[in-house]
Amino acid sequence: MTPSSAARETPWAEETRWVLAAEETPWSEIPGVQLIGAILGILLLVAAIRALFGKGR
């Protein structure tokens, strides 16, 4: 039995291939990550503008 055939016989071999396929996707291309990044970016921008102009009252 070769190491490659032993990996195919394990019950988690298919799951391992699925996880490895998911690792090929960069974080920046996942829609949920883009959405969270956009929301955090807007919140930080608003906080920075408020820090510059909001303390004048």
Secondary structure, 3 states (H helix, E strand, C coil): CCHHHHHHHCCCHHHHHHHHHHHCCCHHHCHHHHHHHHHHHHHHHHHHHHHHHHHHC
